[in-house]
């Protein structure tokens, strides 16, 4: 994770999922792409990376896949960076 450069798009995706998907059961890649005005392929690449890093959880049984923030993991990563990691 630390070798991956910070990308503003990933930060925007996390913020969008927290804001728009916080009171719902998550958002699809199409929801995120439309909400941020970013192409679906770009959003999917970022969603896959964020999921692999553990910052997002997915409902793979849903069709299409639904993404949610893993607040505990995000807090853990934020704490690592605050400590100067």
HULINDA-V534435 format. One line per field, one symbol per residue. ss: DSSP state (@ for helix, = for strand, . for the rest). burial: I if it has 9 or more other ideal C-beta (glycine too) atoms within 8 Angstrom, else O. A space follows every 10 residues. Layout:
BEGIN
ss->???
burial->???
END
This chain:
BEGIN
ss->.......@@@ @@@@@@@@@@ @.....=.@@ @@@@@@...@ @@@@@@@@@@ @@...====. .....====. @@@@@@@@@@ @@...
burial->OOOOOOOOII IIIIOIIOOI IOOOOIIIIO IIIOIIOOOO OIIIOIIOII IOIOIIOIIO OOOOIIIIII OOIIOOIOOO OOOOO
END
